[in-house]
Amino acid sequence: MSNQILFWSKVELRRHQAVILGELAPTMVLKNATYLNTARHCWTKANIWIYDNRIVYVGDNLPHETTGTEMVELDGKYVVPGYIEPHAHPFQLYNPQTLGDYASVRGTTTFICDNLKLFLSTPITKALSLMEDMNKLPYTYYWWCRFDSQSELLNEDALFSLSNVKKMLSSPYVIQGGELTSWPKVMQGDDNLLHYMRETRRAGKRVEGHLPGASEKTLTQMALLGVDCDHEAMTGEEAMMRLNLGLTTSLRYSSIRPDLRQILREMKEIGAAHFDRVIFTTDGSTPAFYEEGVTDKMISIALEEGIDPIDAYKMASYNIARYYGKEHILGMVAPGRVAHLNILDAVQHPNPEAVLAKGQWIKRDGKAVKERSSFPWNDYGMGPLDLNWDLTLKDFQFSSLAGIDMVNSVITKPYHISLNPTAEKLDDDHDECFFMLVDKKGKWRVNTLLKGFATSVSGFASSYSSTGDILLIGKSKRDMLAAFNRIKEMKGGIVLVEDRSVVSEIKLPIAGGMSPLAVEELIEEEKKLTSELRKRGYAFEDPIYSLLFFSSTHLPYVRITQLGLYDVKKKVILFPSIMR
């Protein structure tokens, strides 16, 4: 199969036909497998023939021509389709390639990915090439088309222009629009966003909502305006309401919403008996959350909660493929589908003992067998972060009366600053810190105070943020400056500094927000950083998500953005960014 994931060439198709006619040997045969027959909603025993990266036959027969064929006996084993992650944010310290390497060993071989990072980091032409070329890896990557930045950018209109959106939607690798974080604007009459939604529908693609806490009336309006699916149900009742309104409902299990078990229990109590329009997502969790598994962990929870195993596996594969109109190539163990297959030792064990991705062994006998993938990020304009400018102590001037108070990992509210922010260092007997957002090109800054993040973080800096700009937090202006300088040396990353010495750091040399490390290594680095932050008073679930959402205006109530400190509810700038 070529780089094009939508079709095989005529030459390839004739080879596949020749295998059935006995003129060409399959490359692999899985003998006597009990497979998930999604069309009949049952388990069926059969032989599965694979040629190159495609399933060409599933049935009772064995091939006559077997020269060079790898014969694999699977009597007593179970085969299910490769799992699909329909709502990946593949830039959460890891990158799409390293996420693919890690998740595939646990059975997830297809990813439907957020492209916000691409909009913000590289020209559209390079982003389109990247989205295509990712499919040279053993995994399958589809993408979204974002309609806005979910922040307040200085160049928002230029980045998310109709021309750029239409270019994205024209790609065969883009299969949905959204996620629609700016749905309140649509509700309030923003016809530009509504036009993007209509363009997405006109292109025959889905629109993903982002509707936390939405009422039945709001959900109904958004369904009428074009939303097809929503992943923000936080209770069983909310999930059922979405189903009642005809929305496909994506159940989430993530680092900031680990409540899948309770949602499933509540859905069953309400009377849910069919799950054909229900799918699973881990919603771009941070690396450490994946230590216990990815999609396979969600299936495990469903099985433990008494969900029928066939339903559980379909929610992770076939239901997703069908929703996106891709069931002809994904989500089934059937002729014509990409050979993404998971081999299980038992139905109750969704972490597979063996995995095939595009017909290649990724895992066998419980061990990863494929060398790590690589991807030339520099070729797509996503190389190391070059901060060719300096910060000085003159930039650390704080005079605002309005600050940001953290309610939890991701929700913030405004508060009135009462302490004197002119001191070089703040005391550790309270939870207020200096807080800055600095343009990655060094042209502007926003200075305020942050309450609730920690009590004794001296200097903390991150080039990982929702916009790619630099976040600085701390009690000591000199340690904050030292943390920034270390990020500059690393060409991107997150660093915690105390007394001018580095306590913990994560190097992120890919566009300032991603690591080339294997996810297993990244998990350990993230756990160390989180531990050091907790020692210094960070009390919420996920500091990495805190960094990501400080600038995200789809969440209440106040955000630090390129335009300045922004009141989300009133849609006003409380005070503007300052040119340096």
Summary of the structure (lengths in Angstrom):
residues: 580
radius of gyration: 24.6
end to end distance: 52.1
largest distance: 83.7
contacts: 2058
relative contact order: 0.12
helix: 30%
strand: 27%
